[in-house]
Amino acid sequence: MNEKFENICRVKNNSATDLNLIPVYTYSEFSDLALNLLTKKENHCVNYFASPYKNGLRFIASIADDTAGDIILLSHFLASSEPKQLNSLTPKITALHIFEREIFENYGIAFKDHPWLKPVRFPHDRFDRNLKVNDYPFYKINSHELHEVGVGPVHAGIIEPGHFRFICNGENVLHLEIQLGWQHRGVEALILEKKQLLQRVILSESIAGDTAVGHSLAFAQLIESLGDIKISGQLMVERAIALELERIAIHVGDIAALCTDISYGLGANIFAILRTGIINYTQSWCGNRLGKGMIRPGGINLPFTNEHKKRLLEVLTKFEFQFVELAHRTYKLSSVQNRFDDIGTVNEDLIRSIGAVGMAARMANLNRDIRSSHPFAGYIQFPIEPVILPKGDVFSRFLLRRKEIKRSIAWIRNILANANFDTPSEKPVNEIVLKPDSFAISLTEGWRGEICHCALTDDTGNMIFYKIKDPSMHNWKALELSLRNLEISDFPINNKSYNLSYCGYDL
Amino acid sequence: MLDEIKIIIHNGKQFITDPKNVQLPEPFRGRPEISTVKVDENKLVELCPVSAISANPVRIDLGKCTFCGECAFRFPEKITFTTDYKLSTNIPEHLIVKEGENIPVEIDREAIRPEIKNIFKNSFKLRQVSAGGDNSAEFELNACGNANFDIGRYGIEFVASPRHADGILVTGPITENMAEAVEIAWKAVPEPKVFILCGTDAISGGIFAGSKAINREFLNRIKVDLYIPGNPPHPLNIENGLLDLIGR
């Protein structure tokens, strides 16, 4: 065992690794190593996928060591001649459930003893084409005293589709199961099919439009590491400013949405207006309110200048005063506290077990923030300290947003005070030759949490596999668990308090 | 109470008084203009990630364009994006911007069915259905209802059920998995009803055109009353398109 650990492959965030340097273990060695690593608190699995490779499937697990800032790569191989069955690791490490489900759905690998081996997103290239999106096997409880409530895929409002199935005892929710897949557009397959770099970037901006910067940044970093392209420190800082603006805008919009759901009209209206100021600033920088067109591999079309800096300071000063004033009022209102406090609580152990990331982890005392554990872009030069709250209820999710907004503003101010933008950053690179036979991984911290993109190239440098993970992949489970033993009427505020992505999950 | 009043005063008046006449700041990318300058047209056509540009004469199809602006960055002498945000129309041909022409995108009033103008002018309720939308068009549709854009002042509202609606507005390229749900939602709307495609993904599939995971077959069987281009469309574009459609 120790011998195995000595040869272990450790890489850094945003790196490309020769595929031959990633050790291929037998499945039993792989299982031992993965389980051993994942029982340690500093480690969590950021991705585990299978990719068609030569005459079978190559499985690669990327395990982040948050203390050392490393990513540990483990792999195993299953030849197409071997039986499509493996022992599930989920009974020991719950957080792996979603990755094993995804592999099962895509390739028909039966994970023995997996407690919840169900479809994930009904992709067009799924293994079992006979299984339709309407056939999801929901959990059932046979009792005359219980009833089921089904909602969706089309919901009451301007929102993406998903199906929520509640099992209730009167008003109380015993169990909630969320079925997704309605939004599946085949993004991963399209990234491979569309060969032009620009097409791929635009696809990455469309993974989740509310996280256009977060996802396109992960894509750009991944391509830069595969193409061995170094970018300037100034561009790294600009990208991080864009990412923080996205965080501020969406967080304040989510607080507005939470106020809407508890009928706090002043908060609902004014927080929403405050968001406009931030996204309009983003538009005045890159031409699009959601930051589409901002991030490009190797450079930026519309660089951040001293003029942008001056205006950003003005926008933030005005925003901060109004935000702090209203957020303080909202925080102190007993009617708000009454609706948020102790609602939808999930504790640290539960959150850790399901592998929650980002906001959903930090609101329950679990420190998961790629910006500080595996720094990228501007966070290398200008570190940022995560906000951690202990309680894990709707109130914490509201408060975390409030505190993160203030921290992001302080962080941007610090940069603007220390960095100058006299000379514009470099222009984007239009064509990039990728390293052959490589595996690349890029992690970013979008406003929802950890985003992970991985890619494999073949011996000619063609991209042969692309894997995207939105934080929602883990965090939908947190919403399901939050609803247990709550009144069904508390669903909307819980749903808003997480604001998870449908399209980011369905891909 | 005093705190609340202070907050309201500090925020001031926020609504856009006349959504039909707003000057959006550059570099907002609205309606493109194509000059008659000669460039390597093949390169220009090849460059476009969604094949929205065609040559001889050079044209841009706003129903396909993702407004990434790459053509204007690389051929600034040929293509410029103006800040004109009014891009919506009921006629697909109006979505084609041609070389040397500088014509605003407009609705053809004659082509609007009379019942739309007669019935929905003062109260127009829509049911939005996202069918693979990336939550950006949805985001901007929500923004239409906020205090800045305040589309509700014109009697336009997004409602919870198709049964309450005067029409369906679709966002997203229409995924295979949502195709049936879109059709069910459409059938649930009482006559007379309106069908709107909002966002480049919905109009042409956008960057998802050709994906094996989408199914746009339903669109062959339906008459589209309004196209709202954009990736995502700006709220002012959505607002103006809807107002033009109902004749306000």
HADDOCK unambig.tbl for C-alpha pairs under 7 A between the chains (distance, minus, plus):
assign (segid A and resid 124 and name CA) (segid B and resid 212 and name CA) 6.62 0.50 0.50
assign (segid A and resid 124 and name CA) (segid B and resid 213 and name CA) 5.17 0.50 0.50
assign (segid A and resid 133 and name CA) (segid B and resid 177 and name CA) 6.29 0.50 0.50
assign (segid A and resid 154 and name CA) (segid B and resid 129 and name CA) 6.81 0.50 0.50
assign (segid A and resid 156 and name CA) (segid B and resid 160 and name CA) 4.07 0.50 0.50
assign (segid A and resid 156 and name CA) (segid B and resid 161 and name CA) 6.50 0.50 0.50
assign (segid A and resid 157 and name CA) (segid B and resid 159 and name CA) 6.65 0.50 0.50
assign (segid A and resid 157 and name CA) (segid B and resid 160 and name CA) 5.40 0.50 0.50
assign (segid A and resid 158 and name CA) (segid B and resid 128 and name CA) 5.84 0.50 0.50
assign (segid A and resid 158 and name CA) (segid B and resid 138 and name CA) 6.03 0.50 0.50
assign (segid A and resid 158 and name CA) (segid B and resid 142 and name CA) 6.50 0.50 0.50
assign (segid A and resid 159 and name CA) (segid B and resid 130 and name CA) 6.80 0.50 0.50
assign (segid A and resid 159 and name CA) (segid B and resid 138 and name CA) 6.45 0.50 0.50
assign (segid A and resid 160 and name CA) (segid B and resid 130 and name CA) 5.27 0.50 0.50
assign (segid A and resid 160 and name CA) (segid B and resid 135 and name CA) 6.94 0.50 0.50
assign (segid A and resid 161 and name CA) (segid B and resid 130 and name CA) 6.49 0.50 0.50
assign (segid A and resid 182 and name CA) (segid B and resid 177 and name CA) 4.89 0.50 0.50
assign (segid A and resid 182 and name CA) (segid B and resid 178 and name CA) 5.43 0.50 0.50
assign (segid A and resid 183 and name CA) (segid B and resid 131 and name CA) 6.18 0.50 0.50
assign (segid A and resid 183 and name CA) (segid B and resid 132 and name CA) 4.22 0.50 0.50
assign (segid A and resid 183 and name CA) (segid B and resid 175 and name CA) 6.34 0.50 0.50
assign (segid A and resid 184 and name CA) (segid B and resid 132 and name CA) 6.43 0.50 0.50
assign (segid A and resid 184 and name CA) (segid B and resid 175 and name CA) 6.38 0.50 0.50
assign (segid A and resid 184 and name CA) (segid B and resid 213 and name CA) 6.67 0.50 0.50
assign (segid A and resid 185 and name CA) (segid B and resid 132 and name CA) 6.25 0.50 0.50
assign (segid A and resid 185 and name CA) (segid B and resid 175 and name CA) 5.95 0.50 0.50
assign (segid A and resid 185 and name CA) (segid B and resid 211 and name CA) 6.95 0.50 0.50
assign (segid A and resid 185 and name CA) (segid B and resid 213 and name CA) 5.11 0.50 0.50
assign (segid A and resid 185 and name CA) (segid B and resid 214 and name CA) 6.16 0.50 0.50
assign (segid A and resid 186 and name CA) (segid B and resid 211 and name CA) 6.55 0.50 0.50
assign (segid A and resid 186 and name CA) (segid B and resid 213 and name CA) 5.48 0.50 0.50
assign (segid A and resid 190 and name CA) (segid B and resid 211 and name CA) 6.72 0.50 0.50
assign (segid A and resid 198 and name CA) (segid B and resid 49 and name CA) 6.20 0.50 0.50
assign (segid A and resid 199 and name CA) (segid B and resid 49 and name CA) 4.96 0.50 0.50
assign (segid A and resid 203 and name CA) (segid B and resid 207 and name CA) 6.59 0.50 0.50
assign (segid A and resid 206 and name CA) (segid B and resid 134 and name CA) 5.76 0.50 0.50
assign (segid A and resid 207 and name CA) (segid B and resid 134 and name CA) 6.42 0.50 0.50
assign (segid A and resid 208 and name CA) (segid B and resid 134 and name CA) 5.04 0.50 0.50
assign (segid A and resid 208 and name CA) (segid B and resid 135 and name CA) 6.40 0.50 0.50
assign (segid A and resid 209 and name CA) (segid B and resid 134 and name CA) 4.93 0.50 0.50
assign (segid A and resid 209 and name CA) (segid B and resid 135 and name CA) 5.22 0.50 0.50
assign (segid A and resid 209 and name CA) (segid B and resid 136 and name CA) 4.58 0.50 0.50
assign (segid A and resid 210 and name CA) (segid B and resid 135 and name CA) 6.19 0.50 0.50
assign (segid A and resid 210 and name CA) (segid B and resid 136 and name CA) 6.00 0.50 0.50
assign (segid A and resid 269 and name CA) (segid B and resid 146 and name CA) 6.84 0.50 0.50
assign (segid A and resid 269 and name CA) (segid B and resid 147 and name CA) 6.44 0.50 0.50
assign (segid A and resid 272 and name CA) (segid B and resid 146 and name CA) 6.69 0.50 0.50
assign (segid A and resid 273 and name CA) (segid B and resid 147 and name CA) 6.64 0.50 0.50
assign (segid A and resid 273 and name CA) (segid B and resid 148 and name CA) 6.62 0.50 0.50
assign (segid A and resid 283 and name CA) (segid B and resid 28 and name CA) 6.33 0.50 0.50
assign (segid A and resid 284 and name CA) (segid B and resid 25 and name CA) 6.33 0.50 0.50
assign (segid A and resid 284 and name CA) (segid B and resid 26 and name CA) 6.29 0.50 0.50
assign (segid A and resid 284 and name CA) (segid B and resid 27 and name CA) 6.05 0.50 0.50
assign (segid A and resid 284 and name CA) (segid B and resid 28 and name CA) 6.68 0.50 0.50
assign (segid A and resid 286 and name CA) (segid B and resid 27 and name CA) 6.59 0.50 0.50
assign (segid A and resid 287 and name CA) (segid B and resid 26 and name CA) 6.95 0.50 0.50
assign (segid A and resid 287 and name CA) (segid B and resid 27 and name CA) 4.71 0.50 0.50
assign (segid A and resid 287 and name CA) (segid B and resid 28 and name CA) 3.94 0.50 0.50
assign (segid A and resid 287 and name CA) (segid B and resid 29 and name CA) 5.78 0.50 0.50
assign (segid A and resid 288 and name CA) (segid B and resid 28 and name CA) 6.30 0.50 0.50
assign (segid A and resid 293 and name CA) (segid B and resid 68 and name CA) 5.60 0.50 0.50
assign (segid A and resid 326 and name CA) (segid B and resid 7 and name CA) 6.67 0.50 0.50
assign (segid A and resid 503 and name CA) (segid B and resid 132 and name CA) 6.81 0.50 0.50
assign (segid A and resid 503 and name CA) (segid B and resid 134 and name CA) 5.79 0.50 0.50
